[in-house]
Amino acid sequence: MSLIDKAKDKAQQLAGGAKEKLGNATDNEEMRDSGKADQTKGEAKEAGHDLRDKATGAVQDAKEKFSRDDR
């Protein structure tokens, strides 16, 4: 995952948390729920990027192993 993607995911989570807190403080359920949704979306994106990175790493490791075994 690029650092930019990771930063965007974290920023979405942080903004969602702030929105949720503001919604709680102002008794605004719509804002609170929107903040929770933003946090969840950011977490899901981050998890997806992490899985993609792990899969990419596993493929690269397998390629390296097979290329060494062919020698």
Backbone as a printed PyTorch tensor [residue, N CA C, xyz], in Angstrom:
tensor([[[  0.8630,  -1.1720,   0.0000],
         [  0.0000,   0.0000,   0.0000],
         [  0.8980,   1.2190,   0.0000]],

        [[  0.4960,   2.1550,  -0.7570],
         [  1.3030,   3.3720,  -0.7630],
         [  1.0390,   4.1580,   0.5180]],

        [[  1.9910,   4.9430,   0.8770],
         [  1.8270,   5.7720,   2.0730],
         [  0.6880,   6.7620,   1.9160]],

        [[  0.4570,   7.1910,   0.6960],
         [ -0.6370,   8.1360,   0.4480],
         [ -1.9740,   7.4670,   0.7120]],

        [[ -2.1380,   6.2190,   0.2400],
         [ -3.3810,   5.4880,   0.4880],
         [ -3.5980,   5.2950,   1.9810]],

        [[ -2.5340,   4.9180,   2.6680],
         [ -2.6360,   4.6830,   4.1110],
         [ -3.0100,   5.9840,   4.8300]],

        [[ -2.4180,   7.0790,   4.4260],
         [ -2.7300,   8.3740,   5.0390],
         [ -4.1790,   8.7700,   4.7820]],

        [[ -4.6640,   8.5050,   3.5810],
         [ -6.0570,   8.8200,   3.2530],
         [ -7.0140,   7.9840,   4.1000]],

        [[ -6.6950,   6.6970,   4.2630],
         [ -7.5400,   5.8220,   5.0750],
         [ -7.5880,   6.3080,   6.5210]],

        [[ -6.4340,   6.6480,   7.0690],
         [ -6.3660,   7.1410,   8.4490],
         [ -7.0910,   8.4760,   8.5930]],

        [[ -6.9340,   9.3380,   7.5960],
         [ -7.6020,  10.6380,   7.6460],
         [ -9.1190,  10.4600,   7.6410]],

        [[ -9.6020,   9.5290,   6.8420],
         [-11.0440,   9.2770,   6.8050],
         [-11.5220,   8.7660,   8.1570]],

        [[-10.7330,   7.9160,   8.7810],
         [-11.0960,   7.3940,  10.0980],
         [-11.1120,   8.5130,  11.1440]],

        [[-10.0970,   9.3610,  11.1170],
         [-10.0110,  10.4580,  12.0780],
         [-11.1350,  11.4720,  11.8850]],

        [[-11.4110,  11.8020,  10.6220],
         [-12.4950,  12.7430,  10.3300],
         [-13.8290,  12.1550,  10.7670]],

        [[-14.0050,  10.8710,  10.5360],
         [-15.2300,  10.2080,  10.9710],
         [-15.3850,  10.2330,  12.4740]],

        [[-14.2910,  10.0260,  13.1840],
         [-14.3280,  10.0800,  14.6400],
         [-14.7030,  11.4630,  15.1440]],

        [[-14.1370,  12.4740,  14.5100],
         [-14.4550,  13.8470,  14.8990],
         [-15.9250,  14.1620,  14.6090]],

        [[-16.4020,  13.7080,  13.4590],
         [-17.7930,  13.9410,  13.0850],
         [-18.7340,  13.2280,  14.0660]],

        [[-18.3570,  12.0160,  14.4400],
         [-19.1780,  11.2600,  15.3960],
         [-19.2440,  11.9970,  16.7410]],

        [[-18.0950,  12.4760,  17.2180],
         [-18.0600,  13.1980,  18.4960],
         [-18.8800,  14.4820,  18.4330]],

        [[-18.7750,  15.1930,  17.3180],
         [-19.5550,  16.4140,  17.1580],
         [-21.0490,  16.0860,  17.1280]],

        [[-21.4030,  15.0190,  16.4510],
         [-22.7950,  14.5810,  16.4160],
         [-23.3110,  14.2300,  17.8030]],

        [[-22.4760,  13.5670,  18.5980],
         [-22.8590,  13.2470,  19.9790],
         [-23.0340,  14.5160,  20.8020]],

        [[-22.0840,  15.4400,  20.6450],
         [-22.1140,  16.6740,  21.4370],
         [-23.3090,  17.5520,  21.0980]],

        [[-23.7300,  17.5200,  19.8480],
         [-24.8390,  18.3740,  19.4160],
         [-26.1620,  17.6000,  19.3280]],

        [[-26.1180,  16.3400,  19.7570],
         [-27.2900,  15.4720,  19.7150],
         [-27.8380,  15.3630,  18.2880]],

        [[-26.9180,  15.2770,  17.3250],
         [-27.2710,  15.1740,  15.9140],
         [-27.0020,  13.7330,  15.4650]],

        [[-28.0460,  12.9220,  15.4450],
         [-27.8950,  11.5020,  15.1240],
         [-27.3760,  11.2810,  13.7050]],

        [[-27.8370,  12.0950,  12.7770],
         [-27.4010,  11.9400,  11.3900],
         [-25.8960,  12.1610,  11.2610]],

        [[-25.3740,  13.1870,  11.9200],
         [-23.9350,  13.4600,  11.8740],
         [-23.1690,  12.3530,  12.5850]],

        [[-23.6780,  11.9130,  13.7180],
         [-23.0170,  10.8380,  14.4700],
         [-22.9270,   9.5760,  13.6140]],

        [[-24.0500,   9.2060,  13.0020],
         [-24.0770,   8.0000,  12.1790],
         [-23.1860,   8.1300,  10.9470]],

        [[-23.1480,   9.3140,  10.3650],
         [-22.2860,   9.5570,   9.2210],
         [-20.8150,   9.4190,   9.6220]],

        [[-20.4860,   9.9140,  10.8060],
         [-19.1170,   9.7830,  11.3070],
         [-18.7270,   8.3340,  11.5200]],

        [[-19.6380,   7.5620,  12.0980],
         [-19.3680,   6.1370,  12.2960],
         [-19.1570,   5.4430,  10.9530]],

        [[-19.9930,   5.7990,   9.9710],
         [-19.8710,   5.2010,   8.6450],
         [-18.5280,   5.5560,   8.0110]],

        [[-18.0980,   6.7960,   8.1550],
         [-16.8050,   7.2110,   7.6080],
         [-15.6630,   6.4190,   8.2400]],

        [[-15.7500,   6.2180,   9.5540],
         [-14.7110,   5.4460,  10.2390],
         [-14.6740,   4.0110,   9.7130]],

        [[-15.8390,   3.4170,   9.5720],
         [-15.9220,   2.0400,   9.1020],
         [-15.3890,   1.9180,   7.6800]],

        [[-15.7240,   2.8690,   6.8170],
         [-15.2170,   2.8440,   5.4430],
         [-13.6960,   2.9430,   5.4200]],

        [[-13.1450,   3.8440,   6.2390],
         [-11.6920,   3.9870,   6.2930],
         [-11.0190,   2.7200,   6.7910]],

        [[-11.6190,   2.0780,   7.7980],
         [-11.0650,   0.8320,   8.3280],
         [-11.1340,  -0.2810,   7.2830]],

        [[-12.2520,  -0.3480,   6.5600],
         [-12.4100,  -1.3820,   5.5340],
         [-11.3950,  -1.1860,   4.4070]],

        [[-11.2030,   0.0590,   3.9930],
         [-10.2140,   0.3350,   2.9410],
         [ -8.8170,  -0.0670,   3.4030]],

        [[ -8.5040,   0.2730,   4.6500],
         [ -7.1890,  -0.0580,   5.1890],
         [ -6.9940,  -1.5730,   5.2250]],

        [[ -8.0130,  -2.2980,   5.6670],
         [ -7.9290,  -3.7580,   5.7140],
         [ -7.7590,  -4.3350,   4.3130]],

        [[ -8.4830,  -3.7880,   3.3540],
         [ -8.3560,  -4.2480,   1.9700],
         [ -6.9660,  -4.0110,   1.4190]],

        [[ -6.4150,  -2.8500,   1.7000],
         [ -5.0520,  -2.5600,   1.2460],
         [ -4.0570,  -3.5030,   1.9090]],

        [[ -4.2420,  -3.7740,   3.2040],
         [ -3.3420,  -4.6820,   3.9160],
         [ -3.3810,  -6.0870,   3.3070]],

        [[ -4.5980,  -6.5700,   3.0130],
         [ -4.7260,  -7.8910,   2.3970],
         [ -4.0620,  -7.9370,   1.0250]],

        [[ -4.2610,  -6.8820,   0.2480],
         [ -3.6460,  -6.8240,  -1.0760],
         [ -2.1240,  -6.8570,  -0.9560]],

        [[ -1.5920,  -6.1030,   0.0150],
         [ -0.1450,  -6.0700,   0.1980],
         [  0.4020,  -7.4290,   0.6230]],

        [[ -0.3340,  -8.1160,   1.5060],
         [  0.1020,  -9.4470,   1.9460],
         [  0.0810, -10.4230,   0.7820]],

        [[ -0.9560, -10.3610,  -0.0390],
         [ -1.0450, -11.2550,  -1.1930],
         [  0.0820, -10.9680,  -2.1780]],

        [[  0.3450,  -9.7040,  -2.4200],
         [  1.4290,  -9.3300,  -3.3220],
         [  2.7620,  -9.8350,  -2.7850]],

        [[  2.9690,  -9.6970,  -1.4810],
         [  4.2030, -10.1880,  -0.8650],
         [  4.3340, -11.6920,  -0.9660]],

        [[  3.2240, -12.4190,  -0.7840],
         [  3.2520, -13.8770,  -0.8800],
         [  3.5820, -14.3120,  -2.3050]],

        [[  3.0210, -13.6440,  -3.2860],
         [  3.3110, -13.9710,  -4.6820],
         [  4.7820, -13.7050,  -4.9770]],

        [[  5.2850, -12.5800,  -4.5080],
         [  6.6990, -12.2460,  -4.7400],
         [  7.6090, -13.2720,  -4.0760]],

        [[  7.2660, -13.6770,  -2.8350],
         [  8.0670, -14.6950,  -2.1370],
         [  8.0720, -16.0110,  -2.9040]],

        [[  6.9110, -16.4010,  -3.4220],
         [  6.8190, -17.6480,  -4.1890],
         [  7.6500, -17.5640,  -5.4600]],

        [[  7.5930, -16.4340,  -6.1540],
         [  8.3880, -16.2610,  -7.3690],
         [  9.8740, -16.3910,  -7.0590]],

        [[ 10.2960, -15.7640,  -5.9640],
         [ 11.7150, -15.8210,  -5.5880],
         [ 12.1260, -17.2450,  -5.2340]],

        [[ 11.2690, -17.9640,  -4.5280],
         [ 11.5780, -19.3410,  -4.1440],
         [ 11.7200, -20.2150,  -5.3780]],

        [[ 10.7660, -20.0860,  -6.3030],
         [ 10.8370, -20.9190,  -7.5000],
         [ 12.0160, -20.5480,  -8.3790]],

        [[ 12.3530, -19.2870,  -8.4340],
         [ 13.4990, -18.9060,  -9.2700],
         [ 14.7880, -19.4160,  -8.6640]],

        [[ 14.8770, -19.5010,  -7.3490],
         [ 16.0720, -20.0590,  -6.7050],
         [ 16.1320, -21.5700,  -6.8900]],

        [[ 14.9620, -22.2250,  -6.8380],
         [ 14.9120, -23.6740,  -6.9790],
         [ 15.2540, -24.1300,  -8.4000]],

        [[ 15.0470, -23.2610,  -9.3760],
         [ 15.3210, -23.6100, -10.7730],
         [ 16.8190, -23.6150, -11.0820]],

        [[ 17.6050, -23.0700, -10.2380],
         [ 19.0460, -22.9580, -10.5060],
         [ 19.7720, -24.2250, -10.2270]]])
